[in-house]
Amino acid sequence: MKKIHFIISFFALMLFLSCSSDDNNIDLEGLGGPANLAALTTVTQDNSGKVTFLPTGEGVTQFKINFGDGSPESAYFASGGTTTHTYKEGVYQSKIIAMGVNGQTTEKVQEVVVSFKAPENLVVVVTNDLSVSKKVTVKATADYALFYDVYFGEEGVTEPLTANNGAEVSYTYKEAGVYTIRVVSKSAAVKTTEYTQEVTAKLVLNPTASAPTPPNRLAGNVISIYSSKYTNVAGTNFYPNWGQSTSYTEFDLNGDKILNYNNLNYQGIALADGVTIDVSGMEYLHMDVWTADLDKLEVSLIKPGPVERPVTSNLTANQWTSLNIPISAFTSQGMTVNDIFQLKLVGLPAGKNVYIDNIYFYKDSESLTTPAPTPTRASGDVISLFSDAYSNIGIQTWRTDWSAATLEETAVAGNAVKKYSDLNFVGIEPSSPIDASGMTHFHVDVWSSDFTEFRIKLVDFGPNGVYNGGGDDKEHELRFTAPAQGQWVSLDIPLSDFTGLTTRAHIAQLIYSGNPSGSHTIYIDNVYFHK
């Protein structure tokens, strides 16, 4: 096993600290094992019986396959990889075995049909997605078949999509219209069986799910125009008469109110008479936009004069596009933004339909302008992972791919920091295990405007140097409740507090996490061991 498949970063463990239980001894078992296992199984059309497995799943670091014919299992291989096996003709119950970052395994049985007869009794069912515009789903089933290819008939797209016999495969067309789908059902035989059908890709003209919920923010860091999350500027008119051809309704999606502009050419949003807002202290203008057919949205801020400056953003059809337009995109055009009283929306091209929610200005830095305290310990007494004050050891990653958090390398007053947004938990992994047996403390500086917990976990892989979900692996997590918000919190933790670590000579993972999970931002600086 390669260490990278299991590492829950040493640094990610620090974040995880805020998620641990009251006994301060939560381990990765709480993450559960891999889920939603499946495998695409394909076979060569040459009567050889050579089958290729491409397994998938959630929370998986590596797979192996029990082929179900009495032969030895495959070796473990990384998520995203494949393995092949040659079968005799027959029906086999293969088994997908998946391992997660915590060493837990999950298994799923999957039937493999190897037949040297061409597929027979091919049945194809084609449906339009009710929630996504121009999305078509195909399901093909045939006797003796193992898998099938679908050519969706869109001009310029020559490669098929592939699915197991009896499974579904979906495709979203660029344009609504009529297309000819060709399905090729395949077994291990040289001969295949085909089916063609005309289908109509249809537009879905409204969202079926709400926009993402905005994060928790301090009241002083948000000026909200339209959002159920924050307090809105009172008296705003979302349909002033500017001679536009646009029509307007407030769409109700299961109680969630959303602005809906149809046949959009241009559209104003006007604050109450005499009301202006100063957004010069904000960093971004945010809005969530859903459309089935609009390519771009031009957004202008308007101040008395009137003076207006536009910024154009691309949109993604059939899903919510979250726009975060820097205020600097307006001010760089020579505009001051201390007295904004109107916004304007322009559809490119005109005449399309949009839904808009969560219109607000915000500052993401949450007033973070002061760098973390400068460390003063002698460099000879420190093993530094991240600090401008010391020489740092090599780090393989500051964000493991099993985290949903976003990592940004940024700076505060010229001092480099790590910024994690939308944090659930995040792993940090050194390039090689750290021998901290001569150290006495672990240190980190952390800043957040809205966390209510902060958690840190350290994991020692033991002498074997790889994560094996047990064996000689040791780990321990600490939780800090009610940390101070809006200021740097310097944690200087005795390593003896990590009582679950019987050794500190092979530390290879660190996990940070916070609360509320997945909805807040933290800044990290000065990560090091010391004595």
N, C-alpha and C positions, 0 to 999 in steps of 0.2 A: 504494500500500500504506500502510496506517496503521501507525505505529510500534508501537502496542499489540499488533499481531498477532505481532510478532517479538521483542519485548523479552524478554531473559533478564535480569532486573533487575540493575541495577548491584549491588544488595545480594545478590541471589541468587548472583551471581558470587562473592562473598566466601565463601559457603558451599561453593561448588563447588570452592574451593581445595583442600579435603581430598580431593577425588577425582581430582586430576590425576595425570598419569603422571610418571615419574622425571625426564623432561626439563623438567618445569614448563611445558610449552607445549601443553597439551591444549586443543582448541577444541570448539565445539559439534557438530562433525561426529560426535563419538563418540556423540551421542544418537541418531543414525540418522534416517531419514526417516519420514514418517507411515506408519501401518500400518492394516490391517483396514478398507480403504476400501469404502464401499457408498453407494448412493443410493436413496431411496424415490422412485419415478417414478409420478406420477398424471396422469391426463388427464381433461379435462372431457367429460361425456357429451352433447355437442351437435354432433358431426360436424365440429368445428373443427380437431381435431388439436393443441390447446394442451396441452403437457406441462409439468408442474412437477417440478423436481429438488430434492430435499432431501438433500444428501450428508452422510455421517457418516464419522468415522475417529478414530484415536488419534494424539495429538501433532500435530494440525492447527491452524493459525492461520487459514488461508483457502483457499478453493476457487475453481476455475474449471472450466467444462464445455466440452469439444469435442463439439458436438452430432452429429457424424458424418454430416451431410448436405451438407457443403461450405460451409455458412454460417460466418461468423466465430465464434470462440470467445466465450464470455461474458467479461465483466470479472471480476477476482477479487472475491469477496465473503466476508464473515466466516463463520467456522464457526458453524453454527446457522442460517444464512440460506438462502434459496432463490433459484432463477432459473427463468424460464419460456422456452419456445421452441415455436413453432408448426410442426408437421411436415405434410408430405403423407403420404398413406397409404403404408405400407411398413415395412420392418424396418431398423433403423439400429444401428450400433455406436458408441454414444457413449463418451466417455472422461472419467472423473473425474480431475482434476489437483489434487493437494493439496500445500500447502506447509507446512512445519513452522517451529518457532521459529528453527532454524538456517539457514533458506533452502533446505534440501534439499526436493526434490519427489518425490512418488510418484504413479504413474498406474495406473488400472484401467479396463479396457474393460467397459461394461455395455450389454447389448442393450436396445433400445427398440422395442417393437412398437406400431405405430399402425395400427389397423384400424377401419373403419367398419361391421364386422359385429359382431353381438352375440357374446359368448363362447360357445363350444360345447365339449361333452365335458368338463364340469366334474367334477373328481375332488377330493374332500376327504378328508384323513387327519387324525384327531384322536387324540392320545396324552396319557396322564397322565405328568407328570414323576416320575421315580423318586426324586429327592432332595428335592423341595420339595412340601410339603403343599398340596393344592387347586390346584395349577398345571396348566393344560391348554394344550397346544400344537396349533395348527392349521396345516396346509399345504394350500393350494388351488392347483390347476393347471387351466388351461383353454386351448383353442385360441383365438387372436385376442385374449386378455386381456392387459392390461398390469399390472393390480393388482386387489386385492380388499379388501373391508371385512368385518370379523367383529363381529357383535353377540353377546356372550357370554351374554346372557339373565339377568344378575343384576339383581334388583329395584333400581330407582333409578339404574342405569347405562345411559344412553341413547346415549352416543357410541360409535361403533365403533373398533376398532383396525385399522390399515391396513398391508398388506404388498405387496411386489411379487409378481406372478404366479410361483408356484413357490417362494417364500420362506416362512419360518415366522413365526408371530406367537404370543406366549404371553400368558396371563392367569392371575392368581391370585385365586381367589374368597375372599370373607370367611369363608364357611362351607362345609363339605363337604356334598354333596348332588347331586341330579339337576337339570340345567339344559338348556335348549334353545338350541343355537347356530344362528345364521343367518349364512350366508356369501353375500355379494353380489359376484360377479365382474364386472369392468368393463373395457370397451374404450373406444375413442373414439366408439362408437355411442351413440345415445340409449337403446337397450334394454340391459338388464343380464340376468344369469343368476343364479338363486338356488338355495341348497341349505340344508336344515335337518336337524339331527340332535340327539338327546338324548345328553348326556354325563354322566358321574358324576365329580365332583371328589372325589378321595380324600385321606385323611390319610396323610402319611408320618410315622412315629412315632419315628424316631431320626435323629440327625445322620449325614451321610455324609462330612463333612469335620471336621477337628480345629478346636478353638478357636484364635484368634490366639495366636501365640507371645509370651509376655511379654517386655518389653524387658530389656536388660542393666541391672542395678542393683547398686550396692555392697551387700555383705552386710549392713552396718549399717543399711541403709535399707529392709529388707524383713523382715517376719515372716510366713512362709509356713505355711499350714495344709494345703493340698493343691495341689501343682503339681510337675511334673517339671522345671521350670526352676530352682527354688530348693531350698534345704535346708528340709524341713518340720519343724514341731514334732513330736517323737516321741510315739508312743503315743496318737494321737487316735482316738477312737471315732466313726465316721461313722453309726452306727445304734444309739444307746442306746435302751433300752426306756422310752419315756415314755408308753406307752399309745396311740400313734398308729396310724392305719389305714394309713399309708404303708408300702409295701414297698421293698426296697433291693437293688440289685445294683451291681457295678462293671463298667460296660460297657467292652469292649475294642474300640477302633476301630483296626484294623491296628496293634496294639501300643501305642496311646495309651489309657491308662486314664482313664475319666470316671465320676464319680458319677451314678447313675441312680436317681431317686426316682419310683416309680409310685404312682398314686392318692394324691397328696400332699394331706394336710390340714395337718399340721404335722410338723416333723422337727428333732431336735436333732443338734448336732455338739458332742461333749464332749472336752475335753483330758484327758490322763491324770490319774488321781487325784493331788490335791495340786499340780497344775501350773496356774499362771496366767500370763498374758502382759500386759505393760505396753505398750499401744498409744497412750499419750498423746503420744509423740513422732512418731507417724505422722500422715499427712494423709488417707489414704483406705483404705477397705476395697474390695478388688476381687474380683469373681468373674465368670466367663463362663457364661452360661445359654442353653441351647437348649431350645425347646419347640415343639410343633405346635399347642397349644391352651390354654396357660395365659396369662391376661391380665396378671396382676401377681404379683410375689413380694415378700412382706414378710420382711425380715431384721432380727433382733434380736441385740444384744450382751447378754450376761448376766454379771453379777458376783455374788460370794457375797452371800447375803441371803435368797433371790435378788432382785436388782434387774435389770430388763431394760427396754430401750427399743427400739421398732420403727421401721423406715424402709421405706416401700413404693416399689417401682420398677416402671415399665411394661416389658413385654417385647414383642419383635417376633417373631411366629411364623415358623418355618421358617428361622431363621438364628440365629447366635450373637449374643446381646446382651451387650455388655461393660459391666458395672455398676462404676462408680467412686463409691462412696458416701462423702461427706466424713465424717470422724470428728466434725466439728462438728455433723452432723445428729443424732448421739447425745448429745453433751455439751450441746447447746443445750436438751435436754430435762431437764437437771439431773442428768446421770449422769457420774460419773468413770469413766475407762477404764484405770486403772493396774493392774487385777487381773481381767481378763476370763478366764473359764474355760469358757464355753459360747457357742455361737451357736444360733439357732433360725430355721428357715425355715417360712413359712406360705404355702400356695398360695391365690390368690384368682382364681377360685372354687376350692373344694376338689375333689379327685378327679381332678386332671389329672396329666400326666406331664412331668418335667423332667430335663435332663442338666446337670451342673454341673462346671466345671473351673476351675483357677487361682484358688483362694481364698487371698488373702494381703492383709496390710496393708502399706502403703508410704508413703513420703514422696517426693513428686515434686520438691520443691525441692532434694533431694539436699544438704541442709545449706547451701544458698546463703542466707546471712544478711547478708553484707557487700556493699555496693554497689561498683561499679567505681571505680577511682581518678578523682578529679575532674580534668578537663583544666586546664592552666595557661597554655596558649598564648593570645596576644592575639587577640581576636575579629577584628581586621582582617587577620590572617594565616590565617584559617580559612574554609573552605566546609563548613558542617556539614549533614549529612543527618539525624542523630539524636543529640541530646545536650541535657541540661538546662542545660549550661554556656553554650550559644550559641543564637542565633536560627537556626532550621533552614530550609532551602530546601523548596519544595513537593515532595512525593513522591506519585506516581500510585498506587503500590501497594507494600506491604511483603511481599506474597505473591502471586506470579503464579499463574494458575489451572492452569498445567501442572505445578505442584508437588503432591506428596502430603502435604507437611508441614502441620501445624496451627500457626497463628499465634495467640498470646495476648498482648494488651497488658497487662502486669502491672508490678509494682514490687518492689524490694528495699530495705527500710529507707526507704521513701518515694521512692526514686529510680526513675524510669520505665525499663523495659527491654523488649526484644522477646524473647519466648520461642517457640522453634520446637521442636515435638514431632514424633516419628516422621519425622525429617528424612531425606529422600533428597537433594534439592537444592531450593533456593528462589530465586526471582528477585525483585529489588527494582528498581523503575523510578522515576526522578525525573520530575517533571511535564514537564520540558524538559531537553535535553542539558546537561551540566555542562561549563563551560570551566575545566578544571584546568591549563591550560598555564602559569599563573603559580605553581602549587603544586609542592612538591618531594616530599611524602610523603602516603601514605594511612594512616589510623589506624582501628583498631577494637579494642574490648575484648570478649573472648569467654570464656564460662565453660561447662564441661560436666563431668559426673562420669564420662563413659564414652567420649568420643571418642578415637580413636587417630590421626586426621589432621584437618586443617582446611584447606580450599581456598578461595581467593578468585580470582575472575575479573573483570576489567574489560573492557568492550567500548566502543569508539569507533565511532560510526556514520558518521563522516566528514562532509564538508560537505553531503551530500544529506540528512542528518538522519533517514534511515529505514534499517532493517535490510534488506539485500538479499541476504544470504547470500554475500557476496563483494564485488566492486567496491571501494568505498573503505572498507568496514568493516574494522576492525582490533581484535584482542583478544589477551589474554594471561592465563594462569592461573598462580598460584603455589600450591605445596603446602607445608604445615607438618606435619612428621611428629612423632609422639610429643609432642604438646602437654601441658603439665601439666594434670592432672585435679583437679577439686575446688577450683580457685582461678582468679581472674581472670588471663587471659593478655592482655597489652597488646601488640598488634602495631603497630609504627610502621614502615611499609614504604616505602623509597625508590621513587618512581614510576619511576625508571630501571631498577628490577628487572623491571618489566613491559616487557620488551624487544620484545614483539610489537606494542606500541603506537607507531606512528610519529607519532601526534599524540594529544594529550590534551585537545583543544578541544571534543569532542562526545561525552563519555562519557554513555551512556544506559542502560547495563545493569550490574548487579552480581549475581553468583551466589555463594551460600554452599553448601557441601556438607561432609559429614563422613563418618567411617567408624567403626563399621559403618553402611552406608547404610540409612536407613529405620527405624532402631531406637533412636535416641538423641535426647536433648534438649540444646539449647544455648540460652544466653542471650546477647544482643547489646546493647552499649551504646557510646556515644561513637563514632559513625561520621562521620568527617570527613576532608577534605583539608586540608593546611596547608603553609606554607612557613616 
